[in-house]
Amino acid sequence: MLRHLPTLRIPGQLYLWFAVLIFGAANSVTRKLTEIGTQSFVDGRNPISFCNVLFVGNLCALAVLIIIYRRQLTKTQLQQFSKNQWLNLTIVAILASAVAPGLIFQALALTKVNNVVLVGRLEPPLTLALSIWLLRERVNSWEIIGALVSFIGVTLTIALPSTSQGMASANNYFNFGNGEILAAIAAVALATSTIIGKAKLSKIPLGIYSVFRTTLGTVIFFFIALIVYGHNHFMDVLSPFLWKWMLIYGPVIVVVGQSFWLAGLRASSVSKASLVGSFTPIASVIAAYLILSEVPTLAQYIGGIVILLGVVISYIGSQQKQSFDIKTEKVNSTDKLRQIESEVGFKGM
């Protein structure tokens, strides 16, 4: 009799939406945790520093990826790639999983979460521009217009004053600081890694690409932090106080978020995953308000609306360019994964 009961199947898009909500909250949760850490210094150090959160979060993400892609991680598979492919994969890992996350977390320490999120939207138009220039990729006018509109939105976020009263003085324009600069450099690093991946790593299996990138990126980040901040920087990485809070960040933001994300990608088309992923900045702004009480400024409102318009225009363009087969194509390659990740932005690890 039980055999005739209907089987409950969760749509792939629902997994993606859950993941986007979690990833959108990642930056705000990180900032909140570091603020909690400032109330419990250990010998003058914050046990929940940005570096500790990123390092432990990456280890959690790595554990998830190894479990999911363990069948691809065989000696036979690894021996198939040339030295040139391993070199390019190493460069991508350093840029995408060490340099960019480190810059983003440092930016979070210097400026508002909303600024980091919106400035980070430089990545998609930069990726498109580099694809046209270096890879001679063919795009339609809708995609170009969408990228330009998004770029204008980011510029407005940086250029406009935070209040309407501030518009009266020219000194209030283009008052961006080190945090915004670091977020912009991170976007350039991510766009560059995407282009290298498109040109050189299209045949690398998705599992090997993800695991190697996370592993090497975590190791490189660890040593860069030691060089920049000193040999005592990770002294509190095993602190019980840190891990008490990382039991929230690690399992929820990283493990659950990454698991939902991968489950959604497997069950959704590239087109649907890109569309859902493009809503991550909106989720981030809402999370910043709910978690940090960070009310968007006038510049962020205007820039965010323009960026969202650019995303919509770009999506219309991509839909016009794609055939029905591509619209329904599953996310089963590193190229498709990178395409979608550029829409999502930083996922907290």
N, C-alpha and C positions, 0 to 999 in steps of 0.2 A: 504493500500500500504506500509506503514511504517513497517508493521509486517513482510514483506518479506525481509527487509534489513538485512544483516548479522550482528550478534552481535560481537562487538570487545571484544576479550578475551585476557588478558595479561598472557603469560605463567608464571607458578610459578617460574621457574628458573630465569626469568628476575627480579622478585621481589627480589630474593635472591642476584642477582648480584648488584642491586642498594643498598641493605642493606650492602653488603660487602664493597662497595666503601665508604659508609657513615661511617661504623664502622672503616674502615681502616684509615679514616681521623680524627677519634675522638681524638687520642693522640696528633696529631700535632695541631689540633684546640685548644685543652686544653692548650697546651704550649703557643700558640700564644696569647690566651686570658689573660693568667697570665702575659705575657710580656707587654700587653697593660695596665693591671692593675698596673704594677710597675711605669707607667708614671702618675698615678693619685692616689697617696697614700692619705688615709684619717687618719689623726692623726698617721702617721707612719705605717699604716696597708694597705696591698694590698686588695682592696675590691673584686677583682677577684682572690682570692686565690684558690689553688687546692682543699682544703676542701669545700669551698663554691660552686665551680663548681660541685664537685661530689655530694654534698648534694642536691642541687637544681636539678641536672640532675636525681638523683634517684627519687625525688618527681615527676618529669615529667614522668619517666618510670612507676612509680606506678600508676599514673592516667590512662595511656594507658592500662596497664594490667587489672586494675579493670573494665574498660569499656569493654574490649574484653572478659574477663572471668567472668563477673558478674553473669551469670547463674549458675556457679559452686559454688559460694560463698554463700551457704545456710547453715543454722544452722544444718540441717539434715546431710549434707555432712561432716561438720566439726566435728560432734559428732561421726563419724564412726571410727575415728583413735584412737589408743591406746596411753597411756602416753609415751611408749617407742618410738613410731613413732614421736610424737611431740618433744621428746627430741632430736632424731636424726635429725629431720628437723630443729630444733633450732641450732644444731651444724653446719649443712651444711650452714644455713643462715649466721651465724657468720663468717665462714671461707670464703665462696664464695662471700658474698655481703657486708662484712664489712672489714675483715682483708686484703683479697687479693686486693680489689680496693684501699684501703688506702695505702697499700705498693706500688702499681703500680703508684699511683699519686705522692707519695713521691719520687719514683725512677725517675719519669719524671722531678722532680725539681732538681735532682742531676746529671743526665747523659743524653746522647743523646736519642732521641726518637727511633732511629733504634736499639740501644743497648737494650732498654727495650722490644721492639717488638721481637727481635731475641732471647734474653735470655728467654723470656716468652714461647718460643717454647719448653722449657723443659717439659711443662705440658703433652703433648700427650705421649711421651715415659715413663714419670714417671707414668702416669695413667695405661699404658699397663703393666709396670713392677709390680706395686702394684696389678693389676687384676690377674696376673699370680701367684704372691706370696700369696696373702691373699684370693682371691676368687677362686683360682684354675681354672681360665678361660683358655679354650683351644684356642690357636692361632697357625697359621701356620708360617713357617720359613720366609716367605716374610714379615709378619708384624713385626717379631722380628728384621730382618735385617733393615727394614725401620726405626724402633725406634732407633736402634743403630746408623744408619747413621745420623738421625736427632740430636741425642745426641752429636755425633762427630762434627756436624755443629755448635751447640751451643758452644761447647768447643773451637772450632777454633775462633769463634767470640770473645770470652773472651781472648783466649791465644795469638793470633797473634798480632803483632804491627800494628798500623794504616797505616803505609806507608812501601813501599818496602825498603827504606833506613834504617828503624828501625830494620830490620831483622838481621843486622850485629851485633847488641848488645844484649846479653842475658838479659840485664836489661829491655828491652822493651817488654818482653813476660810476660803474665799473669798480666798485669797492669790493673786489674779491681777494681772499687771502690765501694762505698757504694750503689750507684744506681743499679749497676748490682747485688749486693748481695740481695738487697730488691726485685728486679724483680724475682730472683731465688727463694727466700722464698715465694713470691706470687704464683709462679708456683707450689711449693710444697703444699701450702694451697689449691689451686684449685684442684690439683690431689687428695688430701686427701678427700676433700668434694665430689668429684665424686665417689670415692670408697665407702664412707659411703652411698651415695645415691643409688648406685648399690646394695649394700648389704641389706639396710634397708628400702628404700623408693620407691621401684618399683611399689607399688600399690597406691601411692599418685597421685591423678589426676593432670594433667599438670597445670591447672589454679591455683589450690590451692597452689601447689608447688611454682610456679613463684611469685604469689602475696605475700605469706607468707615470702618467702626468701627475696624479695625486701623490704617489710615493716620492718621486724625485722632487716635486715642488715643495713638499713638506720638509724634506731633508735640506734642500737649498735654503728655504726660508729660515730653518733653524740656525744654520751657520751664518747667514747674512745678519740675523738678529744678534748673534753672539759677537760678530765683528763690529756691528754698529753700536750696540748698547753695552757690551762687556760680557765677560764670562759668567757673571752672576745673574744674568737676565732671566734664566729659566729655573732659578733655584726653587721657586714656589710651584713648579708644575705638578708636583705630587702633593701639594697642600690639601688636607681634608676640606678646608673652607672653600678652596677652588672647586674641588670635585663635587662638593655638595650642590653647588650651583650649576656645574657642568652636567650634572645628571638631568638638568632641564634642557640646557643648550644642546648637549651631545645627542641624547636620544630623540628629542622632539624636533629641533631645528635641523639637525644633520641626518640622523638615522631615519626618522619617520618622513621628513621632507624629501630626502633622497630616494627612499623606497617608493613613496607615492609618485615621485617624478619619473622614475624608471618604469614603474608599472603603467603609468599613464602613457609614456612614450611608446611602449610596446603595443598598446591597444589603440593608439590614435594615429591619424595620418599626420604627415609633416605640416600640412596646411593648418589643421586644427590645433596642433601643438604650438605652432608659431603664434596663432591668434591668441590663445589662452596665455602664453608666456608674455605677450606684449602688455598684459594688464599688471605685471609685477610692480612697476613704478607706482601705480595707483594704490595697490595694496600696501606699498612701503610708506606712502604719505599718510594713509589712514592709520597704519600701525604706529607711526611716529606721533600722531595726535593722541591715540588711545593709550600708548605705553609711556610716552615721554611728555605728554601735554604740549607737544610742539605744534603750534598753530602755524599753518603756511602763511608766509608773507605775501604782500602784493606781487612782488617779482616772481615768487614761486607759483602763485596762482596763474599769472599770465603766461609764464614760461611753460608751466605744466600743461595748460590747455593747448598751447601751440604745439608742444611735443606730441600730445595725444592726437591732435589733428594730423600731424605728420605721420604718425603710426598708422592711422586709418587710411590715409592716401597711399602709403607704401603697401599696405595689405591689399588694397584694391588693385594696385599695379601688379603685385605678385600673383593675384588670382587671375588677372587677364592674361598673364604670360604663361601660366601653367595649363597643361592639358588635364583632362579628367583623370588620366592615369597617375599623374604626378600629384594631383590633389588628394588622391586616396593612397599614395605611397606611404609605407610604414617607415618609422625612424630606425633604420638598420645599418647606417653607415656613419662614419665620423663626420663627413661633410654635412649631413642632415643634422647631426647633433650640434655642431658648431653654429649652423644657421639658426637653430632654435635658441641656443644659449645666448647668442648676441641680442635676441629680443628680450630674454629674461633678465640679463645683467648678472650682477653679483649675487650668489646664492648662499653667502655666509660661510664659505669654506674655500 
